[in-house]
Amino acid sequence: MLPHSALPGVDARGLMEAFAGWGSAATVVTVNGGDGVPCAVRASAAGPVSQDPPLIQVTLWRSPAARRVLGNSTFAVNVLSQDQADTARSLARGSASGLAWRNDGGVPALSGNAATIECAPWNVYDGGDHVLLVGEVLKYNLGAARPLVLGEGLWSGADDDGQQPEPVLWSWGRTGP
């Protein structure tokens, strides 16, 4: 099923392709699952909102997986590193099995991130076919690794030796968990 637009003259498929052309860091939201198993959900976008109070927003495709992170528990925003291409591939296929986790007594996070930002829920906003989750930053850890960046539907970024990693298809639209 192709996406549609309620506005006349707006080609939803073309707009989705235009959005996919913007560069952004590979971002995943993680929480403790209701069954005690960590849960990871891909974000379509993420970014800062405010310094005072410290707020960040993540945009999640409206899905059963996204509903798991929209509870009243703390969550982590994981900015994937270029070394996490396999993690990105796994999540792009809709699988969270085999992910490398860490938990420092708080929220589960993925190991090897370029950055990890732990948040308390601040608010949730309707974003049409997406949900905008805003969190208050409780703590953060900036790693030394470079982020894995999405542009034109593919992850890219040169490694320290100048080599390009294998592309990873990351759908901005309706696929995935």
C-alpha positions as CSV (number, residue, x, y, z in Angstrom):
1,M,0.0,0.0,0.0
2,L,1.4,3.4,-1.0
3,P,1.3,6.3,1.4
4,H,-1.3,9.0,0.5
5,S,-1.8,12.7,1.3
6,A,-4.9,14.5,2.2
7,L,-3.6,17.6,0.5
8,P,-4.3,17.9,-3.3
9,G,-1.1,18.1,-5.3
10,V,1.2,16.6,-2.7
11,D,2.8,13.4,-3.9
12,A,3.3,11.5,-0.7
13,R,5.8,9.0,-2.3
14,G,7.9,11.9,-3.7
15,L,7.8,13.7,-0.4
16,M,9.0,10.6,1.4
17,E,11.9,10.3,-1.0
18,A,12.7,14.0,-0.5
19,F,12.7,13.5,3.3
20,A,15.0,10.4,2.9
21,G,17.5,12.7,1.2
22,W,18.2,14.6,4.3
23,G,21.2,13.5,6.3
24,S,20.7,12.4,9.9
25,A,22.4,10.2,12.5
26,A,21.1,6.6,12.9
27,T,19.1,6.7,16.1
28,V,17.5,4.0,18.2
29,V,15.3,4.4,21.3
30,T,15.8,1.7,24.0
31,V,13.7,0.9,27.1
32,N,13.1,-1.9,29.5
33,G,10.4,-4.1,28.0
34,G,7.4,-5.0,30.1
35,D,8.8,-8.5,30.4
36,G,12.2,-7.3,31.5
37,V,13.7,-7.8,28.1
38,P,15.3,-4.7,26.6
39,C,13.4,-3.2,23.6
40,A,14.9,-1.2,20.7
41,V,12.9,0.9,18.2
42,R,14.3,2.8,15.2
43,A,13.8,6.5,15.1
44,S,13.0,8.4,11.9
45,A,14.6,11.5,13.3
46,A,16.0,13.0,16.5
47,G,17.2,16.3,17.6
48,P,17.6,18.8,20.4
49,V,14.6,20.8,21.6
50,S,15.8,22.9,24.5
51,Q,18.8,23.6,26.8
52,D,16.8,24.8,29.7
53,P,15.3,22.5,30.5
54,P,17.4,20.0,28.6
55,L,15.0,18.3,26.1
56,I,15.5,16.1,23.1
57,Q,12.9,14.8,20.6
58,V,12.7,11.5,18.7
59,T,10.3,10.8,15.9
60,L,8.9,7.2,15.8
61,W,6.8,5.5,13.2
62,R,3.4,4.8,14.8
63,S,3.7,1.1,15.3
64,P,3.3,-1.6,18.0
65,A,7.1,-1.4,18.7
66,A,6.8,2.4,19.2
67,R,4.0,1.9,21.7
68,R,6.4,-0.1,23.9
69,V,8.6,3.0,24.4
70,L,5.8,5.5,25.0
71,G,5.2,4.4,28.6
72,N,6.1,6.3,31.7
73,S,9.6,4.9,32.0
74,T,13.0,6.3,31.3
75,F,14.4,5.6,27.8
76,A,17.7,6.0,26.1
77,V,18.4,7.7,22.8
78,N,21.2,5.7,21.1
79,V,23.1,7.5,18.3
80,L,24.7,4.5,16.5
81,S,28.4,4.6,15.6
82,Q,29.9,3.7,12.2
83,D,31.0,0.5,13.9
84,Q,27.4,-0.5,14.4
85,A,26.5,-1.2,10.8
86,D,25.5,-4.7,11.7
87,T,23.2,-3.4,14.4
88,A,21.6,-1.0,11.9
89,R,21.2,-3.9,9.4
90,S,19.5,-6.1,12.1
91,L,17.1,-3.3,13.1
92,A,16.3,-2.4,9.5
93,R,15.2,-6.1,9.0
94,G,12.9,-5.7,12.0
95,S,15.1,-7.9,14.3
96,A,16.4,-6.9,17.7
97,S,18.0,-10.3,18.3
98,G,21.8,-10.5,18.7
99,L,22.2,-6.8,19.7
100,A,25.0,-5.9,22.1
101,W,23.4,-4.4,25.3
102,R,24.8,-2.6,28.3
103,N,23.0,-1.4,31.4
104,D,24.7,0.8,33.9
105,G,22.0,0.5,36.5
106,G,19.5,2.6,34.6
107,V,18.0,2.2,31.1
108,P,19.4,-0.5,28.8
109,A,21.4,1.0,25.9
110,L,23.2,-0.5,22.9
111,S,27.0,-1.0,23.3
112,G,29.3,1.0,21.1
113,N,27.2,4.1,20.5
114,A,28.6,7.4,19.3
115,A,26.3,8.9,21.9
116,T,23.8,7.7,24.5
117,I,21.3,10.1,26.1
118,E,19.2,8.8,29.0
119,C,15.8,10.6,29.3
120,A,12.7,10.9,31.4
121,P,9.4,11.2,29.4
122,W,8.4,14.9,29.0
123,N,5.6,14.7,26.5
124,V,4.3,12.9,23.4
125,Y,2.9,14.7,20.4
126,D,0.8,13.4,17.5
127,G,2.8,13.6,14.3
128,G,0.3,12.0,11.8
129,D,1.8,8.6,10.9
130,H,4.5,9.3,13.4
131,V,4.7,10.1,17.2
132,L,7.1,12.7,18.5
133,L,8.5,11.7,21.9
134,V,10.1,14.5,23.9
135,G,12.4,13.5,26.8
136,E,14.1,15.4,29.5
137,V,17.8,14.6,29.5
138,L,18.9,13.0,32.7
139,K,22.5,12.1,31.7
140,Y,24.5,11.6,28.5
141,N,27.6,9.9,27.3
142,L,29.5,11.1,24.2
143,G,31.7,8.4,22.8
144,A,34.8,8.9,20.7
145,A,33.3,7.0,17.7
146,R,31.8,8.8,14.7
147,P,28.0,8.5,14.1
148,L,26.5,6.4,11.4
149,V,24.7,8.8,9.1
150,L,21.7,8.2,6.8
151,G,21.4,10.0,3.5
152,E,19.3,9.0,0.5
153,G,18.1,5.9,2.4
154,L,21.7,4.5,2.9
155,W,24.0,4.7,5.9
156,S,27.4,6.1,5.1
157,G,30.5,7.7,6.6
158,A,34.2,7.2,6.1
159,D,36.1,5.1,8.6
160,D,39.3,6.5,10.1
161,D,41.2,4.8,7.2
162,G,39.0,6.6,4.6
163,Q,37.1,3.4,3.7
164,Q,33.3,3.6,3.2
165,P,31.3,1.0,5.2
166,E,29.0,-1.3,3.3
167,P,25.7,0.6,2.7
168,V,22.7,-0.3,5.0
169,L,19.2,0.3,3.7
170,W,17.2,2.1,6.4
171,S,13.6,2.7,5.4
172,W,12.2,6.0,6.5
173,G,8.6,4.8,5.8
174,R,6.3,2.0,6.6
175,T,8.6,-1.0,7.0
176,G,10.1,-2.5,10.1
177,P,8.8,-3.4,13.5
